[in-house]
């Protein structure tokens, strides 16, 4: 990407988009296009058409999406499917119509079948049944991957897809109901510490395995792939390491400094038993993560303290 290229970061206020924006700015890019949702509703076809026709971006990072944890995904099933399809249909199609040189579509590890072999290889896509609780979101993201490839096949567009593992970091979502497990636990342990609670109750059995990547590492990988990857299909982005939810909770408890106990509410859903990414494809292109989990958790907790307390 040329240093003076016009680069549109869709979803720049979110955790992923803001990390990509920081990475681009840090690399010396000065022509970065952004719009918040009140300025440009990506679900609205006419607004997107006008934006692309007017601004003519050279490159697009499609990091905008309606996102949430198990509760949000399972509660707002229609919204997650409809809104995400609208966003990506509009952005991908109008990128094609307006001659965007390259587009990156960001998906999610939930695209893989619930009981796929571990670690998750890129070619396991569409080989089995999805996790029921977030199936609508996953269906939308799978459609985005296939759409990027279809525009490549039919029109020769250089549209690529990446699938990040579970993310955390600056500007994360700490909403009590709609957040993912890691930020939800940071908030729970912090509030328990402040309130002098005797224990923190964690959803589920604590046995599911999860992998976590610091969002600024994801942004670094996205930037790297925009420079070096031009193929159909998708690329997993992760650490290639995972841990149990129980071990994650104990780590966050330690970082936050909560002195009380820890119990597990097994009446609550666990979700997928394990979601470890196979990142050998990404490593073969010469990239690997930098931020270890404990170090990243400290950075995320400091960010939480600054913005939410």
N, C-alpha and C positions, 0 to 999 in steps of 0.2 A: 504493500500500500504506500503510495507516494505521500510524503509528509504534508503536502498541500491538498490532498484529496478531501473531498467532502464526505464525512462518515456519519451516518445516522445510527445512533444508539437508541433503539426502541425499548422503553422501560428503564430509562436512566436513573429513576428515583428508587428503584428496587435494589435489593442486595446485590444481585448479579449485574444489572445494568450500571449501577454506580461504581462497581469494581472495574468493569470494562472501561468506563469513562475515565477513572483514575489512571488506569494502565495506559490508555491512549494519550492522555494529557502528559503523563510522565515520560512517554516516549517522544514527545515533541510535536504531537498532532494538535493543530490549532483550529482546524475547520470542522469541529464536531457539532453535529446537529442534534438538538434535543427538543422535545415537546412534552409537557406534562399532560395528564389525561383531560384536564379542563381546556387545554389549548387544542388538543387533537385526540378525538375518541377513535381509537384504532378499530373499534367494532363497527364504525360507521363508514360504509364503502365510499360515499361521496367525499367525506372529509379526507380520507386516505388518498383518494384519487387526486384531489386538489393539492394536497401536500406534496406528493411525489412529482406531479406535473410542474409545480412551482419551484421546488427545491432541487430536484434532480440529483439526489445523492449518488456518489460513486460506489460506496460500500455500505452494507447494512448489517448490523448485529441485531437479530430479532430476539431480544431478551424480555419482551413484554408478555405477560400472561396473567391469567387469574389463577392464583395459587393458594394452597393451604394444607393443613395436616389432615389426619384421618377424619376428624369430626366435620371439618368444612367440606372435604371431598365427598363425604357420604351424605351430608345434609343438602348441599346445593348441587345435586348431580346434573340437573338440566343446565344450570348456569355455567358450570365448569365445562360442559361439552359445547354448548352454544357459543359462549363468549370466546373461548380459546380458538374454536374453529373460525369464528369471524375475524379475530385479530390476525391469525396467520394467513388465512385466505386472502385478506385484503393486502397485507404487507408483501407477501410473496408474489401475488399476481401483479401488483403495481410496481414492484421492483423489476419484474420482467418487462412490463409495458414501457418503463422509463429507462431501460438500458443500464440498470445497476450492474457493475462489473463483477461483484461477488457478494453473496449474502450468506450469513451464518444463521442457521436455525438452531435454537437451544431447546432441547427436550428435557427428559427426566428419566431416571432409572426405572420408574414404575411402568415403562413401556414393555418390560420383559415379563414373560409368563410367571405366575405366582410360584410355581414349583420348578422353574428352570434349573438345570444343573448349575452348580457354583464352581468357580466364579463365572459371572455373566459375560459371555462372548457376544460380540455384535451380531453374529449370525443366528442367535437364539430368538431374534425378533420374529413374532408371529408363529411360534412353534407350540404354543399352548394357551391355556385359559389365563386371563389376567386376574390380578387381585381384585375382588369384588368391590371393596370400599372405595378404590380410586379408579375404577374402570372408565368412567366418562372422561376424566382428565387424560388417562393413558391413551384412550381411543383418539382424542384430539391430537395428542403429540405424535402418535403413529401416523395419523393423516398428514401431519406437517412434514415428517420425514419422507413419506411417499410423494407428497406434493413437490418437495424440493427435487427429488429424483426425476419425477415426471417432467418438470420444466427443464431439467438438464437433458432428458431424453428427447423431448419434442422440440425444444427451442434452443438447445445448446447453452443454457444458463449455467454459470458456475455457482450453483447453490449447494452449500454443504451443511451437514447436520452433525451436531455433537450432543452427547448424552452425559450430563454431569451426574455424579453420585449425589448423596445428601450433602447439602451445603450449609455453611454457617459463617458468620463474620460481621463486618460493619453493616449497619442499616438492616439488620435482621428484623423479622416480625415477631414481636413478643406478646401478641394478643392472647388473652387467657383461653379462648376457645379455638381460635383459627391458626395457631402457630404449630410448627413442626416440633419434634420431640426435643431436640437440643436446646433451642431458645426457650421452649416451655419449661424445661428443667432448670435453666439458668434463672428464670423468673421465680419459679417455685422455691428454689433453694434460697434465693436472695430474700424473698418475702418472709420465708420461715426464719431466716437469720434475724431480720429486722424485728419481727414480731415475737421472737423468743420461743418459737414453736418447739415442741418436743420431738416431732418427727415430720418427715415429708412422705406423702403417699405418691408412688409412681404407678402410672397406668400399666396394666398387663403383668406378665410373669417375670419380666426382666431378662428372659432368655433369648429373644430375637437378637440376631447379629446385624449390626449396621456399620457402614463405612461413612466417614465424614471428611469433606475437603473444605479448606478455608477458601472463601469466595475470591480473595485476591490471587490465590493460586489458580483458580479456575480462569480468571481474567487473563492471567499470564499464558495459560494453555490456549485460550481462545485466540489471543493475539498471535501466538506462535503458529497455530493452525491456519489462520487467515493468510499467513505468509507462506506456508509450506504444504498445505493439503488441498488437493483439487479433485477429489474423487467422489463417486456416488456412494450410497450407503451411509453409515454413521461411524462416529468415533466415540468410544467411551472416554470420559475424563474422570479420574479418581486417584486414589492413593494405592489401591490394591491391598489395603489392610482394613480389617474390621475388628469390632469388639462387641460384647454383649451390652444391652441397654443397662443392665445392672452395673457393669464396669464403667460405662459412660456416666451413670448417675453418681457413682462413687468419686469419679474424677472431678465432675462439676461441683459436688459437695465440698471437695478439698479446695478447689480453686476459689469458690465463693467464701469458704470459711464457715460453713454451717456445722455446728457441733452436735446436732441431734441425731435421731435414728432415721432409718429408711425402711419403709414397708411397700409391698407390691399388691395392688388391687387386681387380682386375677379374674374378676368379673368383667374387666375392661378388655377390649380387643388388642391382640398383639400385632396384627397385620402380618405381612410376609415374614416367614421364619428367618430368611437371610437374603441380603441383597448386596453381594460383593461384586464389584466390577472387575472384569478381566481387562487390564490396561496395557497388555503387551503390544497391541496395535499402536497405541499412543507412544509408548516407549520406543518402538521401532522407528518412529519419526524423530526421536531425539529429545523428548520432553519428559520430565518427571517432577513431582510436587516438591515443595520446599518446607512448608510449615507443618511441624508436628502438632498433634492434637492438643497437648497440654499448653503449648505456647500459643496456639490459636485461640483456645478457650480463655486464656488470660486477656488477650486482645479483645475478644468478643465481650467479655464481662466488663472490661473497662469502658467499652463503647455503650453497653447497656446502662452502666452507672451514669455516664455523661448525658445520655438522651432520655432516660426513662425514670430517673429518680430525682 
